[in-house]
Amino acid sequence: MKDSQITKSFLLRIPYWIILILMLLGCSNTTKSVPESQETSLNQEQQTLDMEHYSEEDPIATFKKNKDYRNFKITDYILVDDNKLPMLKAVISFYDKVANNSCNIAFIYGDTIHRINFSVNELDGVKTYEIANSSRLVYAGDGAVTTSIRNVETNEIMDYKITFSYDASTSTTNFEVESEKQTK
């Protein structure tokens, strides 16, 4: 009788094991190749074509689409041609009239504007830093641009390197800001 109970118990567990195995097979890590949609392909081709025909007026036109543009004054800009960041089209330096701050950079990435204020005024309404008179934007590659700012009170010059990166998988914009006192 004991053997029949063991056999019966074993037979009752077989469906459980079959279901468990099927569930594990259904949850296995399988990768499927999904063909890229035609719309995405067309967009990529259009972006490549746009980069080939990107003129000096284009970053200004893109920047002017910004709803706050009337509060900004462009002070410098450079076109960018970087194989590591092919969507990065230009970098614009601008003065923010409302915040009274000239230490602003906009990276034109595709048709999107990514702005950063890289040296915040220390006192509300008092302009403590401004772009140094002789400073020009210089694109250093890999999303990095350099410029210099001046302390309004002390005339001390600070060199800045602002690096832009964009992670498409998470739609995340990152900035890295480095500064050092200029040596004479």
Helices and strands as residue ranges (DSSP letters): H 2-26, H 38-52, H 58-64, G 69-71, E 72-79, E 88-96, E 101-109, E 112-117, E 129-131, E 138-141, E 144-151, E 157-167, E 172-181
